[in-house]
Amino acid sequence: MGPPGRSGVVGRRISQGVLLVGTAVLYLWNLSASGWANAFYSAAAQAGGENWTAWFFGSSDAANSITVDKTPAALWITGLSVRVFGLSSWSILVPQALMGVATVGLLYATVRRVSGHGAGLLAGAVLALTPVATLMFRFNNPDALLVLLLVAAVWASMRGLENGRTRWLVLAGVFIGVGFLAKMLQAFLIVPALAALWLVASPTTIRHRVRDLLLAGVVVVVSAGWWVLIAELWPVSSRPYIGGSQNNSVLELVFGYNGFGRLTGDETGSVGGSAGGGWGRTGLTRLFSSEMAPEAGWLIPAALILLVGLVWVTGRAPRTDRLRAATIAWGGWLLVTGLVFSFMAGIFHSYYLVAIAPATAALVGMGATELWRRRELGGARALLAASVAVTAIWSFMILADDASWQPWLRWAVLGVCLVASAALLGLTRLPRLLAVGVATAAVLASLGGTAAYSVATAATAHTGAIPSSGPAGSGMRGSGGPGGAMRAAPPAGFVGTAPGGAGTGAAAGGTGTSATPGGTGTPPIGTGGTGTRGTGTFPQAGTTPGGGFGGRGGMGGAGSLLNSAAPSAAVTALLQQDAGAYTWVAAAVGSNSAAGYQLAAGAPVMAVGGFNGTDPAPTLEEFQADVAQGKIHWFVDGAGSDRGGSDTGGSDAAARIAAWVRQTFTATAVDGTTLYDLSTGATA
């Protein structure tokens, strides 16, 4: 096939432009509706925009009390954006959306170089219309940067296969190393696939290939390790405490809480407890459960069938065949990451599945295109028909799990896909124009469910620590679902209510009432006076109104530990009073709670105990010293203030601090929020 004519080149550029512009519209439209999105990371971006030390280490506040529980690469981008454009929802979320557009464009370019323009367009469209991709590229978690860097690593590796140049593999190593600085060991899940790709398909000698891989490994270690080395060697007295660790060590964070602990479930200080703390049923069906499937599972069955087709097509190809190399890369990515996600026993949220979306999209784009080109073969037609039929049935089951939302859609997808699947078996008997029409209908219908969920995701505001995609209210589906899979159980140590439920709780200083989305409850914040501190159940305010435990990705009963405060104007004014006279205008247990007050007040708020309230930072003695030196103005009492670490192996320093404050200072109630003025001195 010769090079395309001028009209063909123009047409390809136009279609590529439509893909990228359409993705940009989907990811940027009404972006500010999510406000701060994940306030935990927004507060850290705010801190990084004000203080270079906070920016470098990823501190939760500009006074550098403690870092977030991740390496800081993603915060470097948002922190710089805040520094340049000022603090706003747009300055934090637009970089994520642009990374999404870049990821789609890079995936298109990578697939196009192997299977052509049409395959690249299809792969890019599948990725752009994967609900969890729409969610995370409109959100400020580190996953957006991680996925961009992983796709870039595959792109660089595939470029290197064209001439065997070592520099491309080295560049891939740099991308993986920086990916580590975005989300640590998760970036390494694609390393086996890329190593196999280079070892099998590089057009050089075996000795040269092994040398290249060793050099790339060194580059990965250097690219990932330089920041870790600096953080470990930096004097602890002049840097923030490393959040998520129990001994102020990045290495503990990397290999423990955010490393092997995620695999074994033994995560010291975790919100879910240790050794199997209740993050859902593990096994091969996990990604096909009703919690996970709507996020990124719409086309996984089809991708697996098409992966078989690509292996069949390339079975007798030369060693250096680029299509087989791409099959190894994307197929290895999907299988290794999918298996790890399926069996990991530690903290696991459904939005993690954005990490398998590019591989799924690439396999669908390449597999469908390559089998279509070989449609004269009965095996190719059978695999195409099977992939469409399976997608029809699977999409119907996912959509039926949310039966109240657009009920006509599941029947339309099922009907069109099944008819197209049957027609694909007889392609050789159809006129060319009709055959193209059948293929177009099959593609559009197969994308119907995932596209609708993506648009609904973009139309829904998402806030909180555990977002999930789909239409508003979709998190309220029951525990059944596709394949009869069960939802994830709540983490150990938490009590949650279903949407529409009610909760009660008594707080220090009295009682208070508050309406919450999806139900009513008594929050653990008093209105003044005297009283005893009790326990309660609380609906989770999370990704969408009405979300409580039972929602996809939900984690009920966590109180303010997973949800950021939205302080009233009176509370905000109180925190801002004489703010310049204090290092921290307030302290609150848990990073999410502190983040809400910090973003509202525009001044540092100490996150006592870090994200989960279980880090020994500060200790009671250190906190007392800060109070004695007049560094902290207010202590904000909240739902997580009594959380101890005994059930998780973490520290109970935060609970001890909260108890000391209540015993030593007088409570003040403002708009249902209980505060203690630490500048007034101790009272009996």
Secondary structure, DSSP 8 states (H G I E B T S, - for coil): -----HHHHHHHHHHHHHHHHHHHHHHHTTGGGGTTSSHHHHHHHHHHHH-HHHHHHTBSSTT-SBB-SS-SHHHHHHHHHHHHH-SSHHHHHHHHHHHHHHHHHHHHHHHHHHH-HHHHHHHHHHHHT-HHHHHHTTS-STHHHHHHHHHHHHHHHHHHHTTT-HHHHHHHHHHHHHHHHHHGGGGGGGHHHHHHHHHHH-SS-HHHHHHHHHHHHHHHHHHHHHHHHHHHHS-GGGS-B-TT-SSS-HHHIIIIIIIIHHHHSB-TT-TT-BSS-S----STTGGGSTTTHHHH-TTHHHHHHHHHHHHHHTTTS-TT-HHHHHHHHHHHHHHHHHHHHHH--S---GGGGGGGHHHHHHHHHHHHHHHHHTTTSHHHHHHHHHHHHHHHHHHHHHHHTTTTS-HHHHHHHHHHHHHHHHHHHTGGGS-HHHHHHHHHHHHHHHTHHHHHHHHHHHTS---SSS---SSTTGGG--S--GGG-------TT--B--TT-EE---BTTB---EEETTEEE--S---SS--------B----SSTT--TTSTT--TT-GGGTS-----HHHHHHHHTTGGG-SEEEEEESHHHHHHHHHHHTS-EEEETTTTT-S--S-HHHHHHHHHTT-EEEEE--TTTT--STTTT---HHHHHHHHHHHHS-EEEETTEEEEETTS----
